[in-house]
């Protein structure tokens, strides 16, 4: 470990030591895989879904009879792109230098593949040619069949899985469910951030994936666990952080994984020791100033009422009755129907998100730093 590096990474998985908590969630995912149960993993963006998947894969991969495949389909626009993304990931998982990789290359020759290399990573990509509308489906069937035939257990994670509902093809869910259902050697994790879409996909009797997975909802990490983790990492790098500074970090970021990491990254980079509450204050100010121009652009993209409502939600932190008279009157938002329309628009734009708990349902601003900036 290089003690000069900043240990609070903002992207990627960097091993179990720099991964905070999620013990129960990891156990549940591993148990589901071992027991042949598929999982739907849901949380808002940047809460740590992808990190949890890679952390689980890190544990599973210690078993040489298990192969883990992670696919982020957020950028795909149709079934053809989905299929090409899937094929490229399989090619990277089973490089052509290995026997399985050679078998895979032989298998896809019939699809007229075009190979290229990622200019940043140098890893291979493959693009399959589809001259007919049903060819992506047949190619997908071949890809799943290839994985099923391997003498290993295959665990496949499709990240941002709700993206398939935006494809122009009308029957993608049915196609995938038909291909996945008979597989005995493959387990799946369907991960995503748009809760209402994923709940509809996997809990509606009218949808192909109905009752085919176990749900796992990812919430904020407990304050005590996060506090221990932050102090442990700073200590490993020969730095001391005061308790009140840690408490302020967790309060300021609302224990939202990405924003907590980002603030700790900024604090760590200041090269002060010990790290005081004043140093954390400075880091917060720097972050908000750095992003201020982006926040002003958000204002230009919203209607006056949407922006006013966004500020009101930020000032309240949590709003349980956004169309109630007390809230509307306090912030002079007009009538309930207009507020409802604006709220739905902000949710669709992922500026505001809804949290449904046993005891309450409330709304908050999605971007934690934007929320803190709006409070000011």
C-alpha positions as CSV (number, residue, x, y, z in Angstrom):
1,X,0.0,0.0,0.0
2,X,1.4,3.4,-1.0
3,X,0.8,5.7,1.9
4,X,1.1,8.7,-0.5
5,X,-2.0,7.7,-2.4
6,X,-5.4,9.0,-1.5
7,X,-7.3,5.9,-0.2
8,X,-10.8,7.4,-0.6
9,X,-11.4,6.4,-4.2
10,X,-14.3,7.9,-6.2
11,X,-14.6,5.1,-8.7
12,X,-13.8,1.4,-9.0
13,X,-13.3,-1.3,-6.4
14,X,-10.0,-1.4,-4.6
15,X,-10.1,-4.4,-2.4
16,X,-11.8,-5.5,0.8
17,X,-9.7,-3.3,3.1
18,X,-11.0,-0.1,1.4
19,X,-14.6,-1.3,1.4
20,X,-16.9,-0.2,4.2
21,X,-19.3,-2.5,5.9
22,X,-22.1,-4.1,3.8
23,X,-21.4,-7.3,5.7
24,X,-25.0,-8.5,5.7
25,X,-25.7,-7.5,2.1
26,X,-22.6,-9.4,1.0
27,X,-23.6,-12.5,2.9
28,X,-27.1,-12.4,1.4
29,X,-25.7,-12.1,-2.1
30,X,-23.2,-14.9,-1.6
31,X,-26.0,-17.1,-0.1
32,X,-28.3,-16.4,-2.9
33,X,-25.6,-17.4,-5.5
34,X,-24.8,-20.6,-3.6
35,X,-28.5,-21.5,-3.3
36,X,-29.4,-20.7,-7.0
37,X,-31.4,-17.6,-6.1
38,X,-31.3,-14.6,-8.4
39,X,-31.2,-11.2,-6.8
40,X,-32.7,-7.8,-7.7
41,X,-30.4,-5.2,-6.0
42,X,-31.9,-1.7,-5.7
43,X,-30.7,1.6,-4.4
44,X,-30.4,5.2,-5.5
45,X,-27.3,6.1,-7.6
46,X,-23.9,6.2,-6.0
47,X,-25.0,4.5,-2.9
48,X,-22.5,1.7,-3.5
49,X,-24.3,-1.0,-5.6
50,X,-21.5,-1.5,-8.0
51,X,-18.9,-1.6,-5.2
52,X,-21.0,-4.2,-3.4
53,X,-21.2,-6.4,-6.5
54,X,-17.5,-6.3,-7.0
55,X,-16.9,-6.9,-3.3
56,X,-19.2,-9.9,-3.5
57,X,-17.4,-11.1,-6.7
58,X,-14.0,-10.7,-4.9
59,X,-15.2,-13.2,-2.3
60,X,-16.9,-15.6,-4.8
61,X,-13.8,-15.6,-7.1
62,X,-11.7,-17.3,-4.4
63,X,-13.6,-20.4,-5.5
64,X,-11.9,-21.5,-8.7
65,X,-15.2,-23.1,-9.8
66,X,-17.0,-19.8,-9.9
67,X,-16.7,-17.2,-12.7
68,X,-18.1,-13.7,-12.1
69,X,-19.2,-11.5,-15.0
70,X,-20.1,-7.8,-14.5
71,X,-21.9,-5.8,-17.2
72,X,-23.0,-2.2,-17.0
73,X,-25.7,-1.7,-19.6
74,X,-26.6,1.9,-18.8
75,X,-25.1,3.2,-22.0
76,X,-26.8,0.6,-24.3
77,X,-29.7,1.8,-26.4
78,X,-31.1,-1.4,-27.9
79,X,-30.9,-5.2,-27.9
80,X,-28.0,-5.2,-30.4
81,X,-25.9,-3.0,-28.2
82,X,-26.8,-5.1,-25.2
83,X,-25.7,-8.3,-27.0
84,X,-22.4,-6.7,-28.2
85,X,-21.7,-5.5,-24.7
86,X,-22.3,-8.9,-23.3
87,X,-20.1,-10.6,-25.9
88,X,-17.2,-8.1,-25.2
89,X,-17.4,-8.8,-21.5
90,X,-17.3,-12.5,-22.1
91,X,-14.3,-12.1,-24.3
92,X,-12.5,-10.1,-21.6
93,X,-13.5,-12.7,-19.0
94,X,-12.2,-15.6,-21.1
95,X,-9.2,-14.2,-23.0
96,X,-8.2,-16.0,-26.2
97,X,-5.0,-17.2,-24.6
98,X,-7.0,-19.7,-22.6
99,X,-8.9,-22.7,-23.9
100,X,-12.3,-21.4,-23.0
101,X,-11.5,-18.1,-24.8
102,X,-10.5,-20.0,-27.9
103,X,-13.8,-21.9,-27.8
104,X,-15.7,-18.7,-27.4
105,X,-13.9,-17.1,-30.4
106,X,-14.7,-20.2,-32.5
107,X,-18.4,-20.0,-31.4
108,X,-18.9,-16.4,-32.4
109,X,-17.2,-16.7,-35.8
110,X,-20.6,-17.4,-37.3
111,X,-21.8,-13.9,-36.3
112,X,-19.2,-12.1,-38.4
113,X,-17.4,-10.4,-35.4
114,X,-15.4,-7.2,-35.7
115,X,-12.7,-6.9,-33.1
116,X,-11.3,-3.7,-31.7
117,X,-9.4,-2.5,-28.6
118,X,-10.3,0.0,-26.0
119,X,-7.9,3.0,-26.4
120,X,-7.7,3.5,-22.7
121,X,-7.5,0.0,-21.2
122,X,-6.2,-1.9,-24.2
123,X,-8.8,-4.6,-23.6
124,X,-10.6,-6.2,-26.5
125,X,-14.1,-5.4,-27.7
126,X,-16.2,-7.3,-30.1
127,X,-19.0,-6.1,-32.4
128,X,-21.4,-8.7,-33.9
129,X,-23.1,-8.0,-37.3
130,X,-26.9,-8.3,-37.4
131,X,-28.6,-8.1,-40.7
132,X,-32.0,-9.3,-39.5
133,X,-34.1,-8.1,-36.5
134,X,-34.1,-11.5,-34.8
135,X,-30.4,-12.0,-35.0
136,X,-29.5,-10.3,-31.6
137,X,-31.9,-12.7,-29.9
138,X,-30.3,-15.8,-31.5
139,X,-26.8,-14.4,-30.7
140,X,-27.9,-13.9,-27.1
141,X,-29.1,-17.5,-26.9
142,X,-25.7,-18.7,-28.1
143,X,-23.9,-16.6,-25.6
144,X,-26.0,-17.9,-22.7
145,X,-25.7,-21.4,-24.0
146,X,-21.9,-21.1,-24.2
147,X,-21.7,-20.0,-20.5
148,X,-24.1,-22.7,-19.4
149,X,-21.9,-25.4,-21.0
150,X,-18.8,-24.3,-19.0
151,X,-17.8,-26.6,-16.2
152,X,-18.0,-23.8,-13.7
153,X,-20.7,-21.8,-11.9
154,X,-21.3,-18.5,-13.7
155,X,-22.5,-15.4,-11.8
156,X,-23.7,-12.6,-14.0
157,X,-24.5,-9.1,-12.8
158,X,-26.4,-6.7,-15.1
159,X,-26.0,-3.2,-13.7
160,X,-28.7,-0.5,-14.4
161,X,-30.9,-3.3,-15.6
162,X,-33.9,-1.0,-15.9
163,X,-32.3,0.3,-19.1
164,X,-33.8,-2.6,-21.1
165,X,-37.2,-1.0,-20.7
166,X,-36.1,2.0,-22.8
167,X,-35.0,-0.2,-25.7
168,X,-37.1,0.3,-28.9
169,X,-37.8,-3.5,-29.1
170,X,-41.1,-4.3,-27.4
171,X,-40.4,-7.7,-26.1
172,X,-36.9,-7.5,-24.5
173,X,-38.0,-8.6,-21.1
174,X,-39.8,-11.6,-22.5
175,X,-36.7,-12.5,-24.6
176,X,-34.3,-12.3,-21.7
177,X,-36.6,-14.2,-19.3
178,X,-37.1,-17.0,-21.8
179,X,-33.3,-17.3,-22.3
180,X,-32.5,-17.1,-18.6
181,X,-35.2,-19.3,-17.1
182,X,-33.8,-22.7,-18.2
183,X,-30.2,-22.0,-17.2
184,X,-29.0,-24.2,-14.4
185,X,-25.4,-23.2,-14.1
186,X,-25.9,-19.4,-14.1
187,X,-27.0,-17.1,-11.3
188,X,-28.0,-13.5,-11.8
189,X,-27.8,-10.1,-10.0
190,X,-30.1,-7.5,-11.6
191,X,-29.0,-4.2,-10.2
192,X,-30.5,-0.8,-10.8
193,X,-31.3,2.7,-9.4
194,X,-34.8,3.4,-10.7
195,X,-36.8,1.7,-7.9
196,X,-40.3,2.1,-9.4
197,X,-39.3,0.5,-12.7
198,X,-37.5,-2.4,-11.1
199,X,-40.3,-3.1,-8.7
200,X,-42.8,-3.1,-11.6
201,X,-40.5,-5.4,-13.6
202,X,-40.0,-8.0,-10.9
203,X,-43.2,-7.8,-8.8
204,X,-46.0,-7.3,-11.3
205,X,-47.8,-10.4,-12.4
206,X,-48.1,-8.9,-15.9
207,X,-44.3,-8.8,-16.4
208,X,-42.1,-11.7,-17.6
209,X,-39.7,-11.5,-14.6
210,X,-42.5,-11.6,-12.0
211,X,-41.4,-13.3,-8.8
212,X,-38.2,-14.6,-10.3
213,X,-35.7,-13.0,-7.9
214,X,-35.2,-12.0,-4.2
215,X,-35.1,-8.2,-3.6
216,X,-32.2,-6.6,-1.8
217,X,-32.5,-2.9,-1.0
218,X,-29.3,-1.0,-0.3
219,X,-29.6,1.7,2.4
220,X,-27.2,4.1,4.1
221,X,-24.3,2.6,6.0
222,X,-24.8,2.9,9.8
223,X,-23.1,5.9,11.3
224,X,-21.0,3.8,13.8
225,X,-19.7,1.5,11.1
226,X,-18.9,4.4,8.8
227,X,-17.2,6.3,11.6
228,X,-15.0,3.3,12.5
229,X,-14.1,2.9,8.8
230,X,-13.1,6.5,8.2
231,X,-10.9,6.6,11.3
232,X,-9.3,3.3,10.5
233,X,-8.4,4.4,7.0
234,X,-6.9,7.7,8.1
235,X,-5.0,5.9,10.8
236,X,-3.6,3.4,8.3
237,X,-2.2,6.4,6.4
238,X,-0.6,7.9,9.6
239,X,-3.3,10.5,10.0
240,X,-5.6,11.3,13.0
241,X,-9.1,12.7,12.5
242,X,-11.0,14.2,15.3
243,X,-14.3,12.6,16.3
244,X,-16.3,15.8,15.8
245,X,-14.8,16.1,12.3
246,X,-15.9,12.5,11.4
247,X,-19.4,13.2,12.8
248,X,-19.7,16.4,10.7
249,X,-18.6,14.5,7.5
250,X,-21.3,11.9,8.1
251,X,-23.9,14.5,8.8
252,X,-23.0,16.7,5.8
253,X,-23.0,13.8,3.4
254,X,-26.0,12.1,5.0
255,X,-24.0,8.9,4.9
256,X,-24.5,8.7,1.1
257,X,-21.6,6.5,0.0
258,X,-20.3,8.5,-3.0
259,X,-20.5,11.9,-1.3
260,X,-18.9,10.6,1.9
261,X,-16.0,9.2,-0.1
262,X,-15.7,12.5,-2.1
263,X,-15.6,14.7,1.1
264,X,-13.1,12.3,2.8
265,X,-11.0,12.4,-0.4
266,X,-10.9,16.2,-0.3
267,X,-10.1,16.2,3.4
268,X,-7.3,13.7,3.0
269,X,-5.8,15.7,0.1
270,X,-5.2,18.8,2.4
271,X,-2.2,17.1,4.1
272,X,-3.0,18.4,7.5
273,X,-2.6,16.3,10.7
274,X,-4.5,16.0,12.9
275,X,-7.6,16.7,10.9
276,X,-9.8,19.1,12.7
277,X,-13.4,20.2,12.2
278,X,-12.1,23.5,10.7
279,X,-10.3,21.5,8.0
280,X,-13.5,19.7,7.2
281,X,-15.4,23.0,7.0
282,X,-12.8,24.3,4.5
283,X,-13.1,21.1,2.4
284,X,-16.9,21.4,2.3
285,X,-16.6,25.0,1.1
286,X,-14.1,24.1,-1.6
287,X,-16.3,21.3,-2.9
288,X,-19.4,23.5,-3.1
289,X,-17.5,26.3,-4.8
290,X,-16.0,23.9,-7.3
291,X,-19.4,22.6,-8.3
292,X,-21.3,25.9,-8.2
293,X,-21.3,26.5,-12.0
294,X,-22.8,23.1,-12.5
295,X,-25.5,23.8,-9.9
296,X,-26.4,27.1,-11.7
297,X,-26.7,25.1,-14.9
298,X,-29.3,22.9,-13.2
299,X,-31.3,26.1,-12.5
300,X,-31.3,26.9,-16.2
301,X,-32.7,23.5,-17.1
302,X,-35.6,23.7,-14.7
303,X,-38.8,25.7,-14.6
304,X,-39.1,28.4,-11.9
305,X,-41.5,26.2,-9.9
306,X,-39.3,23.2,-10.2
307,X,-36.2,25.1,-9.0
308,X,-38.3,26.7,-6.2
309,X,-39.5,23.3,-5.1
310,X,-36.0,21.8,-5.3
311,X,-34.7,24.5,-3.0
312,X,-37.6,23.9,-0.6
313,X,-37.0,20.2,-0.4
314,X,-33.3,20.9,0.2
315,X,-34.0,23.3,3.1
316,X,-36.3,20.7,4.7
317,X,-33.9,17.9,4.0
318,X,-36.8,15.4,4.1
319,X,-40.3,16.2,2.9
320,X,-43.0,13.7,3.8
321,X,-46.0,15.7,2.5
322,X,-44.8,17.8,-0.5
323,X,-48.4,18.6,-1.6
324,X,-49.6,19.4,1.9
325,X,-50.8,22.9,2.8
326,X,-48.1,23.6,5.5
327,X,-45.2,22.9,3.1
328,X,-46.7,24.7,0.1
329,X,-47.6,27.7,2.2
330,X,-44.2,27.9,3.9
331,X,-42.4,28.1,0.6
332,X,-45.1,29.8,-1.4
333,X,-45.3,27.1,-4.1
334,X,-48.7,27.7,-5.4
335,X,-51.3,24.9,-5.8
336,X,-51.0,21.2,-5.0
337,X,-51.5,20.0,-8.5
338,X,-48.6,22.2,-9.9
339,X,-46.4,21.0,-7.1
340,X,-47.3,17.4,-7.8
341,X,-46.4,17.8,-11.5
342,X,-43.1,19.5,-10.7
343,X,-42.2,16.9,-8.1
344,X,-42.8,14.1,-10.7
345,X,-40.6,16.0,-13.2
346,X,-37.8,16.3,-10.6
347,X,-38.0,12.6,-9.8
348,X,-37.9,11.8,-13.5
349,X,-34.9,14.0,-13.9
350,X,-33.3,12.3,-10.9
351,X,-33.0,15.6,-9.0
352,X,-35.3,14.3,-6.2
353,X,-35.8,10.8,-5.0
354,X,-38.4,9.0,-3.0
355,X,-37.7,6.8,0.1
356,X,-40.3,4.4,1.3
357,X,-39.8,3.0,4.7
358,X,-42.1,1.1,7.0
359,X,-42.7,4.1,9.2
360,X,-42.7,6.8,6.5
361,X,-42.3,7.9,2.9
362,X,-40.3,11.1,2.2
363,X,-38.5,13.0,-0.6
364,X,-35.0,14.3,-0.7
365,X,-32.6,16.0,-3.1
366,X,-30.7,13.4,-5.0
367,X,-27.3,15.2,-5.2
368,X,-26.1,15.6,-1.6
369,X,-23.7,18.5,-2.4
370,X,-26.4,20.3,-4.5
371,X,-28.7,19.9,-1.5
372,X,-26.2,21.5,0.9
373,X,-25.5,24.3,-1.6
374,X,-29.2,25.0,-2.0
375,X,-29.6,25.2,1.8
376,X,-27.2,28.2,1.7
